[in-house]
Amino acid sequence: MSALAALFRREFALAWAGGGGTAGPAAFNLAALALAPLAIGPAPDILLAAAPGIIAFAMLLSTLQSAERLFSEDAGDGTLELYVLSGQSFALICLVKSLAFALAVFWPAPLIALLAGIAYGMSGEASLVLALALGLAAPGLALVAGFAGALAAGLKRAGLLIALIAAPLQVPVLVFAAGAGRAAIDQTGTAGANLLLTAAFSLAALVLAPAGIAAALKARLE
Amino acid sequence: MSTGGAPFLISVKDLTLDRGGRRLVTGLALRVRSGEAFVLTGPNGSGKTTFLRALGGLVNPAAGEIERPAPEAIAFLGHADALKPGETVRDALRFWAAFQGGAEMTVEHALSRFAIAHLERRACGRLSAGQRRRVALARIVLSGRALWLLDEPAAPLDTRGRALLAEAVERHCAAGGAVIAATHVDLGWPGARTLEFGS
């Protein structure tokens, strides 16, 4: 276990410091949230109705934007070979690396969602629900984006391929997370159910995605 | 460096390797005992790297058998050094020591084997190619693993670096390890056996 703890610490530090770290996706997220109202118009009721969808959507895009970085460097500099030959389970390595990356890079996302929700006119309570939903969605979104990143690792224009592969797979969690926010605004009583479904998606991704990532990366090494 | 009755660390029978739709190697056999050093020579593109990767289990052979030890006994040095530009030499080696386990040597000791102890606090991105190679070799020594698979270990090394590498290999073989290295330069390893790859 101490080996995987060391891996988590290292991958967290590398993701934190390397290539813009947290700032890139957070800036992308904030820019999308700042621009959307300019396009939609200032009517408060429309902005309120659109808020959960826009906020969840902006976060989804920011996970796609950073996915290219996750495995392409390791594939290029020979780290991947050493991970495969380390004697640790490669799927576990992929899981630990993806989670360390998600924590280092997406930790501001719930915070941004909370502030954006309030700025878009949502109540504090509804904003909290939406922030919680996106916090629960983050591991799932990151793992799915990581799977697409693993399939595209080392390719030119990997970003396009990642968007094409990951976006359809991320649709359920987008629907549930935004749904939780909308349910909290309308007080329909289904916010809890949407939160649970969001968590279920992330849990399923925790089990399935590492095996897919490992298989994709091993095929890449052949 | 030869030890008569030592067990085989790795043995290869009737190996056939393909790469990019081209047949590189057919009917290759190799048995390496602990204490032996093997040098694979041959022109570029003759299949040395693919063979090393097949020995490590990174590439599946088209035909034939490879009996290899567990991954925990294999230390692999590819053509890339697997160093991150933002990480210091010491942090990188400390991580690999903790991650690969089994190391009884300290990071400082492994670095001093390749005369780079003074680079400990330097970021890997600010090292020369030869210095990076030395760090990667220090990682191999540090792993404490029995079978070393080295792909062009000496390519960017200077004369002193090559002498230190030869010394490390000799020490490793004397301690019961084995080394298989692909190269197109003369490594100057006394007692090493050679396997020539065809063009």
Chai-1 contact restraints between the chains, C-beta under 6 A:
chainA,res_idxA,chainB,res_idxB,connection_type,confidence,min_distance_angstrom,max_distance_angstrom,comment,restraint_id
A,A3,B,F99,contact,1.0,0.0,6.0,A-B,restraint_1
A,A6,B,F95,contact,1.0,0.0,6.0,A-B,restraint_2
A,A6,B,A98,contact,1.0,0.0,6.0,A-B,restraint_3
A,A6,B,F99,contact,1.0,0.0,6.0,A-B,restraint_4
A,L7,B,F99,contact,1.0,0.0,6.0,A-B,restraint_5
A,R10,B,F95,contact,1.0,0.0,6.0,A-B,restraint_6
A,L14,B,K84,contact,1.0,0.0,6.0,A-B,restraint_7
A,A17,B,G86,contact,1.0,0.0,6.0,A-B,restraint_8
A,G18,B,G86,contact,1.0,0.0,6.0,A-B,restraint_9
A,D77,B,A80,contact,1.0,0.0,6.0,A-B,restraint_10
A,D77,B,A82,contact,1.0,0.0,6.0,A-B,restraint_11
A,G78,B,G78,contact,1.0,0.0,6.0,A-B,restraint_12
A,G78,B,A80,contact,1.0,0.0,6.0,A-B,restraint_13
A,G78,B,A82,contact,1.0,0.0,6.0,A-B,restraint_14
A,T79,B,A82,contact,1.0,0.0,6.0,A-B,restraint_15
A,E81,B,L58,contact,1.0,0.0,6.0,A-B,restraint_16
A,E81,B,G78,contact,1.0,0.0,6.0,A-B,restraint_17
A,L82,B,A82,contact,1.0,0.0,6.0,A-B,restraint_18
A,L85,B,G56,contact,1.0,0.0,6.0,A-B,restraint_19
A,L85,B,P71,contact,1.0,0.0,6.0,A-B,restraint_20
A,L85,B,I74,contact,1.0,0.0,6.0,A-B,restraint_21
A,L85,B,F76,contact,1.0,0.0,6.0,A-B,restraint_22
A,S86,B,Q100,contact,1.0,0.0,6.0,A-B,restraint_23
A,G87,B,P71,contact,1.0,0.0,6.0,A-B,restraint_24
A,G87,B,E72,contact,1.0,0.0,6.0,A-B,restraint_25
A,L221,B,L58,contact,1.0,0.0,6.0,A-B,restraint_26
A,E222,B,V59,contact,1.0,0.0,6.0,A-B,restraint_27
